[in-house]
């Protein structure tokens, strides 16, 4: 099994003909995905990849979701904690930030989530009918 970095996913999914280095690297990455027996993608790479697609390549939420669904379906690719990534993708499609959705999906077994962004995050979770208690550190410590 080989692990891939975020830049490998970016080259695989984001054709950038204006970047000579990317144009040179993309065919190599396409061959890698076709020929590697087992490719491993970490959760951290998934977070970075969403940021790269959104921030650098200006891709839409829908573009990212299509790409990740494709990645999750490749027979030679294992995405760490793929169930949580898949859950997060569904929540992302319903309007939750992908990073928040992934954090929530991986922590749903916890009693509380502590964040300084508790009101915004709690509102979004309630709107999606997800049971979760998001609190600030001060609120938690005052219990």
C-alpha positions in Angstrom: 0.0 0.0 0.0 1.2 3.5 -0.8 0.0 6.7 0.9 -0.6 9.8 -1.3 -0.2 13.4 -0.3 -2.7 16.2 -1.1 -0.8 17.4 -4.2 -1.2 13.9 -5.7 -5.0 14.2 -5.4 -4.9 17.7 -6.8 -3.0 16.5 -9.8 -5.3 13.6 -10.3 -8.5 15.6 -10.1 -7.6 19.2 -11.1 -6.3 19.6 -14.6 -4.3 22.9 -14.6 -3.0 23.5 -18.1 -1.7 27.0 -17.1 0.8 25.4 -14.7 3.6 23.7 -16.6 4.7 21.7 -13.6 1.2 20.4 -13.0 0.7 19.6 -16.7 3.9 17.6 -16.6 3.0 15.8 -13.3 -0.6 14.9 -14.1 0.0 12.0 -16.6 2.4 10.5 -14.1 -0.3 10.6 -11.3 -3.0 9.2 -13.7 -0.7 6.2 -14.4 -0.1 5.9 -10.6 -3.8 5.6 -9.9 -4.2 3.1 -12.8 -1.3 0.9 -11.8 -1.0 1.0 -8.0 -2.5 -2.0 -6.2 -3.5 -0.1 -3.1 -3.6 3.7 -2.4 -4.2 5.1 1.1 -5.6 8.6 1.7 -5.5 10.0 5.3 -8.2 12.2 6.8 -5.7 15.1 7.0 -5.2 14.8 3.2 -9.0 14.9 2.7 -9.2 18.2 4.7 -6.3 19.8 2.8 -7.8 18.6 -0.5 -11.1 20.3 0.2 -9.3 23.5 1.0 -7.1 23.3 -2.2 -10.1 22.7 -4.4 -12.2 25.5 -2.8 -9.4 28.0 -2.1 -6.9 27.5 -4.8 -8.9 26.0 -7.7 -12.1 27.9 -6.9 -14.1 24.7 -7.3 -17.7 24.5 -6.0 -19.0 22.4 -3.1 -20.7 20.2 -5.7 -17.4 19.7 -7.6 -15.6 18.6 -4.4 -18.5 16.2 -3.5 -18.4 14.6 -6.9 -14.6 14.1 -6.8 -14.7 12.6 -3.3 -17.6 10.3 -4.2 -15.5 9.1 -7.1 -12.4 8.7 -4.9 -14.4 6.6 -2.4 -15.6 4.4 -5.2 -12.2 3.6 -6.6 -11.4 -0.1 -5.9 -7.7 0.4 -5.2 -8.2 3.4 -2.9 -8.7 3.2 0.9 -9.7 6.4 2.6 -9.0 6.4 6.3 -12.2 6.6 8.3 -14.2 6.5 5.1 -17.5 6.2 6.9 -16.9 9.6 8.6 -15.7 11.1 5.4 -18.8 9.9 3.6 -21.0 11.2 6.5 -19.2 14.6 6.3 -19.7 14.7 2.6 -23.5 14.3 3.0 -23.5 17.0 5.7 -21.3 19.2 3.5 -23.9 18.8 0.8 -26.6 20.1 3.2 -24.6 23.3 3.9 -22.2 22.4 6.7 -18.5 23.4 6.2 -16.6 20.2 5.2 -14.1 20.6 8.1 -16.9 21.1 10.7 -18.8 18.2 9.2 -15.8 15.9 9.3 -15.0 17.0 12.9 -18.6 16.3 13.9 -18.7 13.0 12.1 -15.5 11.8 13.8 -16.6 13.0 17.3 -20.3 12.2 17.3 -19.7 9.6 20.1 -18.6 12.4 22.4 -21.0 14.1 24.9 -20.0 17.7 23.9 -18.0 19.5 21.2 -16.1 22.5 22.5 -15.7 25.4 20.2 -15.4 29.2 20.3 -17.9 29.1 17.4 -20.5 27.4 19.4 -23.6 29.4 18.4 -23.1 29.3 14.6 -22.1 25.6 14.7 -24.9 24.6 17.1 -27.4 26.4 14.8 -26.2 24.6 11.8 -26.4 21.2 13.6 -29.9 21.9 14.9 -31.0 23.0 11.4 -29.7 19.6 10.1 -31.5 17.9 13.0 -28.3 16.5 14.4 -28.2 16.0 18.2 -25.0 17.6 19.5 -24.0 19.9 22.3 -21.6 22.5 21.1 -20.3 24.7 23.9 -17.6 27.3 24.5 -14.8 26.3 26.9 -16.2 28.7 29.5 -19.7 27.3 29.3 -18.3 23.8 29.7 -16.2 24.8 32.7 -19.2 26.5 34.4 -21.3 23.3 34.4 
